[in-house]
């Protein structure tokens, strides 16, 4: 029940990757035949990915993760465009890799504004319009929030940002295959993706880079990706990411129908079975796999651990900050009561979940909540 953290790799994807570990293992930067075969393969992968997102294949940069892609874009665009200005805007509910990149830039003397959201988790466009000025270089707003699954209106945000003369980046890690991410139609300048969120391999990310905008590389070295990202290409992971993307959009309609049916059934059963439960974020403008729920008068970590002992794996928020056990910046931005900030559980469904698993989870959840509420000091 934690598919927003990572997904199980699709067996068809793994099958596609296998030959590039065992037979076609050439370094794509080598000039001999084995290497050049994989150089051609990289170009073919970019062509296939570009077709899905209506992008120019020359604007794609392979990375090791979306965290790297976000760091690369946020820092690279700001550092390369100092003559334009030193002002960055990021939403208050961005992934930690975006928020921490912004804080690092603040330490370097850049000015950063954090765009607030309403109680549904949607960015305040009127506030954004006030924030953007002549010095604003980049605005970064994630397509789908990793904790509460809320979908932002990328078209409206992009239109406003460009009208004001700034550039637009979106972290679209949680958006595949739920959104039709048409780069041209949405007028997105920069975008980040991560393969392991859509049944691809770990260790493969992607950055969409507008060729018309200056950007400074984050990793320098051998000159791969036209000097924008050095390092030997992870050919098996790139092949896997490409195949996973193709399958995700090819099977999109059936997949979305399945996870939405399961999600709606799950939420209905929880509301019928457990008192004092509330949904975090917009009910309608959210991905069909996400349920982020407040269980009043219980610590979310206590629920998580109890369910884990029963073979049910969930999250209290961003998987990247699970070891810190800090209050979620996303939930704080929603304006929740302080007593509720640590009471949430994120359930994120995926391709391999079943109705039987939902029924078992509700049964265990009912027992867990009833037992834990007996010990709570919160009235």
C-alpha positions as CSV (number, residue, x, y, z in Angstrom):
1,X,0.0,0.0,0.0
2,X,3.0,2.3,-0.5
3,X,3.3,2.5,-4.3
4,X,4.0,6.3,-4.2
5,X,7.3,5.5,-2.5
6,X,8.3,2.9,-5.1
7,X,6.7,0.3,-7.3
8,X,7.5,-3.4,-8.1
9,X,9.3,-3.6,-11.4
10,X,7.1,-4.9,-14.2
11,X,8.4,-8.4,-15.3
12,X,8.2,-7.2,-19.0
13,X,10.5,-4.3,-18.2
14,X,13.0,-6.6,-16.4
15,X,13.0,-8.9,-19.4
16,X,13.9,-5.9,-21.7
17,X,16.7,-4.9,-19.4
18,X,18.4,-8.3,-19.0
19,X,20.3,-8.4,-22.4
20,X,22.0,-5.1,-21.6
21,X,23.6,-6.6,-18.4
22,X,24.8,-9.8,-20.1
23,X,25.4,-9.3,-23.9
24,X,25.0,-5.7,-25.0
25,X,27.0,-4.2,-22.1
26,X,29.1,-1.7,-24.1
27,X,29.8,1.8,-22.8
28,X,27.8,4.1,-25.0
29,X,30.6,6.7,-25.0
30,X,33.1,4.2,-26.6
31,X,33.8,4.5,-30.3
32,X,34.0,0.7,-31.0
33,X,31.0,-1.2,-32.4
34,X,29.8,-2.5,-29.0
35,X,29.7,1.0,-27.6
36,X,28.2,2.6,-30.7
37,X,25.3,0.1,-30.7
38,X,24.3,1.4,-27.3
39,X,24.8,5.0,-28.4
40,X,22.2,4.4,-31.1
41,X,20.0,2.7,-28.5
42,X,20.1,5.8,-26.3
43,X,19.0,7.9,-29.2
44,X,16.2,5.5,-30.0
45,X,15.1,5.6,-26.3
46,X,14.9,9.3,-26.4
47,X,12.9,9.2,-29.6
48,X,10.3,6.9,-28.0
49,X,10.1,8.9,-24.7
50,X,9.9,12.2,-26.6
51,X,6.9,10.9,-28.6
52,X,4.9,10.2,-25.4
53,X,5.4,13.7,-24.1
54,X,5.4,15.6,-27.4
55,X,9.0,16.8,-26.7
56,X,12.1,17.3,-28.7
57,X,14.4,14.2,-28.0
58,X,17.4,16.5,-28.0
59,X,15.9,18.2,-24.9
60,X,16.0,15.0,-22.8
61,X,18.8,14.3,-20.3
62,X,19.1,10.9,-18.5
63,X,19.9,11.1,-14.8
64,X,20.2,8.7,-11.9
65,X,16.9,9.9,-10.2
66,X,14.3,12.6,-10.1
67,X,16.1,14.0,-7.1
68,X,19.2,14.5,-9.3
69,X,17.0,16.0,-12.1
70,X,15.3,18.4,-9.7
71,X,18.7,19.5,-8.2
72,X,20.1,19.9,-11.7
73,X,17.2,22.0,-13.0
74,X,16.6,24.2,-9.9
75,X,20.3,25.0,-9.2
76,X,21.4,24.9,-12.9
77,X,18.8,27.3,-14.2
78,X,19.3,29.8,-11.3
79,X,23.1,29.7,-11.5
80,X,23.2,30.1,-15.2
81,X,20.8,33.0,-15.4
82,X,22.1,35.5,-12.8
83,X,22.0,38.3,-15.3
84,X,18.2,37.8,-15.6
85,X,17.7,37.9,-11.8
86,X,18.2,35.9,-8.5
87,X,14.6,35.3,-7.5
88,X,13.2,31.7,-7.3
89,X,9.6,30.7,-6.5
90,X,8.8,27.2,-5.3
91,X,5.5,25.9,-3.9
92,X,5.3,25.3,-0.1
93,X,4.4,21.6,-0.7
94,X,7.3,20.6,-3.0
95,X,9.3,17.4,-2.5
96,X,12.2,17.8,-0.1
97,X,14.8,17.7,-2.9
98,X,13.2,20.9,-4.4
99,X,12.8,22.6,-1.0
100,X,16.4,21.8,0.0
101,X,17.8,22.9,-3.4
102,X,15.9,26.2,-2.8
103,X,17.4,26.6,0.7
104,X,20.9,25.9,-0.7
105,X,20.4,28.7,-3.2
106,X,19.3,31.0,-0.4
107,X,22.6,30.3,1.3
108,X,24.3,31.5,-1.9
109,X,22.4,34.8,-1.9
110,X,19.4,34.0,-4.0
111,X,16.0,35.2,-2.9
112,X,13.4,32.4,-2.6
113,X,9.6,32.8,-2.1
114,X,7.5,29.8,-1.0
115,X,4.1,29.8,-2.8
116,X,1.3,29.0,-0.4
117,X,-1.5,26.6,-1.0
118,X,-5.2,26.5,0.1
119,X,-6.7,23.9,2.4
120,X,-7.1,21.5,-0.6
121,X,-3.4,21.7,-1.4
122,X,-3.8,23.7,-4.5
123,X,-1.4,26.6,-5.1
124,X,-2.8,30.1,-4.8
125,X,-2.6,31.6,-8.3
126,X,-3.4,35.1,-7.1
127,X,-0.4,34.9,-4.7
128,X,1.8,33.6,-7.5
129,X,0.9,36.6,-9.7
130,X,1.9,39.0,-6.9
131,X,5.2,37.2,-6.2
132,X,6.5,37.1,-9.8
133,X,8.6,40.2,-10.6
134,X,11.3,41.3,-13.1
135,X,14.0,39.5,-11.1
136,X,12.1,36.1,-11.1
137,X,14.0,33.5,-13.1
138,X,12.2,30.2,-12.3
139,X,8.9,29.0,-10.8
140,X,8.7,25.3,-9.7
141,X,5.4,23.7,-8.9
142,X,5.0,19.9,-8.8
143,X,2.4,18.3,-11.0
144,X,1.1,15.9,-8.3
145,X,2.0,16.1,-4.7
146,X,3.8,13.0,-3.4
147,X,2.0,13.0,-0.1
148,X,-1.6,14.0,-0.7
149,X,-1.8,13.2,-4.5
150,X,-3.3,16.6,-5.3
151,X,-3.1,17.6,-9.0
152,X,-2.1,21.2,-9.8
153,X,-3.4,23.0,-12.9
154,X,-0.2,23.1,-14.9
155,X,-1.7,24.9,-17.9
156,X,-2.9,27.8,-15.8
157,X,0.3,28.0,-13.8
158,X,2.5,27.8,-16.9
159,X,0.4,30.5,-18.7
160,X,0.8,32.9,-15.7
161,X,4.5,32.3,-15.3
162,X,5.3,32.9,-19.0
163,X,3.0,36.0,-19.1
164,X,5.2,37.4,-16.4
165,X,8.4,36.5,-18.2
166,X,9.7,33.7,-16.0
167,X,10.5,30.0,-16.7
168,X,8.4,27.1,-15.5
169,X,9.6,23.7,-14.0
170,X,7.4,20.9,-12.8
171,X,8.3,17.8,-10.8
172,X,6.1,15.3,-12.5
173,X,7.3,12.2,-10.6
174,X,3.9,11.2,-9.3
175,X,2.0,12.2,-12.5
176,X,2.7,9.1,-14.7
177,X,0.4,7.8,-16.1
178,X,-2.4,9.8,-14.5
179,X,-1.7,13.1,-16.4
180,X,-1.3,13.6,-20.1
181,X,2.0,15.5,-19.9
182,X,2.1,17.2,-23.2
183,X,5.2,19.4,-23.0
184,X,4.2,21.6,-26.0
185,X,0.6,22.0,-25.0
186,X,1.4,22.8,-21.4
187,X,4.3,25.0,-22.3
188,X,6.6,23.3,-19.7
189,X,10.2,24.5,-19.8
190,X,11.6,21.9,-17.4
191,X,10.3,18.6,-16.1
192,X,11.5,15.7,-13.9
193,X,10.6,12.0,-13.9
194,X,11.7,8.9,-12.0
195,X,11.3,5.4,-13.5
196,X,10.7,3.5,-10.2
197,X,7.4,5.3,-9.7
198,X,5.8,3.7,-12.7
199,X,7.1,0.1,-12.5
200,X,10.5,0.8,-14.0
201,X,13.9,0.2,-12.4
202,X,15.5,2.1,-9.5
203,X,18.4,4.4,-10.5
204,X,16.9,5.9,-13.6
205,X,15.6,9.5,-13.9
206,X,14.9,12.0,-16.6
207,X,15.1,15.8,-17.0
208,X,13.4,17.7,-19.8
209,X,15.5,20.7,-20.6
210,X,14.4,23.6,-22.8
211,X,17.1,24.2,-25.3
212,X,16.3,27.9,-25.4
213,X,17.2,28.5,-21.7
214,X,20.7,28.5,-20.2
215,X,21.4,25.8,-17.6
216,X,24.6,25.0,-15.7
217,X,25.4,21.2,-15.2
218,X,25.3,19.7,-11.8
219,X,27.7,16.8,-12.5
220,X,30.7,17.5,-14.7
221,X,33.2,15.0,-16.2
222,X,33.3,13.2,-19.5
223,X,30.9,15.4,-21.4
224,X,28.0,13.0,-21.8
225,X,24.6,14.5,-22.7
226,X,26.2,17.3,-24.6
227,X,28.1,18.3,-21.4
228,X,24.9,18.7,-19.3
229,X,25.3,15.5,-17.3
230,X,28.6,13.6,-17.0
231,X,28.8,9.9,-16.1
232,X,28.7,6.5,-17.8
233,X,25.2,5.8,-19.1
234,X,23.2,3.3,-17.1
235,X,22.0,1.5,-20.3
236,X,19.9,-1.3,-18.6
237,X,18.1,1.3,-16.5
238,X,17.4,3.6,-19.4
239,X,16.0,0.7,-21.5
240,X,13.8,-0.2,-18.5
241,X,12.6,3.3,-18.0
242,X,11.7,3.6,-21.6
243,X,9.8,0.4,-21.7
244,X,8.0,1.2,-18.4
245,X,6.9,4.6,-19.8
246,X,5.6,3.0,-23.0
247,X,3.6,0.4,-21.1
248,X,2.3,2.9,-18.6
249,X,0.7,5.1,-21.3
250,X,-0.4,2.2,-23.5
251,X,-2.3,0.6,-20.6
252,X,-3.3,3.9,-19.0
253,X,-7.1,3.7,-19.2
254,X,-7.4,0.2,-17.7
255,X,-4.8,1.0,-15.0
256,X,-6.5,4.2,-13.9
257,X,-9.9,2.5,-13.8
258,X,-8.5,-0.3,-11.6
259,X,-6.8,1.8,-9.0
260,X,-9.7,4.3,-8.8
261,X,-12.2,1.5,-8.3
262,X,-10.0,0.0,-5.5
263,X,-9.3,3.5,-4.0
264,X,-13.0,4.4,-3.9
265,X,-13.9,1.0,-2.4
266,X,-11.2,1.4,0.2
267,X,-12.2,4.9,1.3
268,X,-15.9,3.9,1.5
269,X,-15.0,0.9,3.8
270,X,-12.7,3.0,6.0
271,X,-15.5,5.6,6.5
272,X,-18.0,2.9,7.3
273,X,-15.8,1.1,9.7
274,X,-13.6,3.7,11.5
275,X,-14.8,6.9,13.2
276,X,-13.0,10.3,13.1
277,X,-11.2,9.9,9.8
278,X,-10.6,12.7,7.3
279,X,-9.1,13.0,3.9
280,X,-6.1,15.4,3.5
281,X,-6.2,17.4,0.3
282,X,-8.7,17.9,-2.5
283,X,-11.3,15.1,-3.0
284,X,-11.8,15.7,-6.7
285,X,-8.4,17.0,-7.9
286,X,-6.2,14.1,-6.9
287,X,-4.7,11.1,-8.5
288,X,-6.9,8.0,-8.3
289,X,-4.4,5.9,-6.4
290,X,-3.9,8.2,-3.4
291,X,-5.6,8.3,0.0
292,X,-3.9,10.4,2.7
293,X,-6.0,10.1,5.8
294,X,-6.0,11.7,9.2
295,X,-6.9,9.4,12.1
296,X,-7.8,11.7,14.9
297,X,-6.1,11.2,18.3
298,X,-3.4,8.7,17.0
299,X,0.2,9.1,15.9
300,X,0.6,8.0,12.3
301,X,3.9,6.3,13.1
302,X,2.1,4.1,15.6
303,X,-0.4,3.0,13.0
304,X,2.3,2.4,10.4
305,X,4.3,0.2,12.7
306,X,1.3,-1.8,13.9
307,X,0.2,-2.4,10.3
308,X,3.8,-3.3,9.3
309,X,3.8,-6.2,11.8
310,X,0.7,-7.5,10.0
311,X,2.3,-7.4,6.6
312,X,0.7,-4.1,5.5
313,X,3.2,-1.4,4.3
314,X,2.1,2.2,4.3
315,X,3.7,5.6,4.7
316,X,3.2,8.7,6.9
317,X,4.4,11.0,4.0
318,X,7.4,11.4,1.9
319,X,9.5,8.2,1.8
320,X,12.6,10.4,1.5
321,X,12.0,11.9,4.9
322,X,10.8,8.8,6.7
323,X,13.9,8.5,8.9
324,X,13.5,12.1,10.2
325,X,10.0,11.8,11.6
326,X,9.5,15.5,11.2
327,X,6.2,17.2,10.8
328,X,5.2,17.1,7.1
329,X,5.7,20.6,5.5
330,X,2.9,19.6,3.1
331,X,0.4,19.1,6.0
332,X,1.5,22.3,7.7
333,X,0.9,24.2,4.5
334,X,-2.7,22.9,4.4
335,X,-3.3,24.7,7.7
336,X,-4.3,21.7,9.7
337,X,-4.7,21.8,13.5
338,X,-1.3,21.2,15.1
339,X,-2.8,18.1,16.9
340,X,-3.5,16.5,13.5
341,X,-0.1,17.1,11.9
342,X,1.3,13.7,13.0
343,X,-1.9,11.7,12.6
344,X,-1.8,10.9,8.9
345,X,-1.3,7.8,6.9
346,X,-0.7,7.7,3.1
347,X,-2.1,4.7,1.3
348,X,-1.0,4.6,-2.4
349,X,-2.4,1.8,-4.5
350,X,-0.9,0.3,-7.6
351,X,-1.1,-2.2,-10.4
352,X,-0.7,-5.3,-8.2
353,X,-3.1,-4.5,-5.3
354,X,-6.3,-6.5,-5.0
355,X,-9.7,-6.2,-3.4
356,X,-8.8,-9.0,-1.0
357,X,-5.8,-6.9,0.2
358,X,-8.1,-3.9,0.8
359,X,-10.5,-6.0,2.9
360,X,-7.6,-7.4,5.0
361,X,-6.2,-3.9,5.5
362,X,-9.5,-2.5,6.6
363,X,-10.0,-5.3,9.1
364,X,-6.5,-4.8,10.5
365,X,-6.8,-1.0,10.5
366,X,-10.0,-1.2,12.5
367,X,-8.3,-3.3,15.2
368,X,-5.2,-1.0,15.2
369,X,-7.1,2.2,15.5
370,X,-9.4,0.9,18.3
371,X,-6.5,-0.4,20.3
372,X,-4.3,2.7,19.9
373,X,-7.1,5.2,20.7
374,X,-7.4,3.5,24.1
375,X,-4.0,4.8,25.0
376,X,-4.1,8.3,23.5
377,X,-3.9,11.4,25.8
378,X,-5.5,13.5,23.2
379,X,-9.2,14.3,23.7
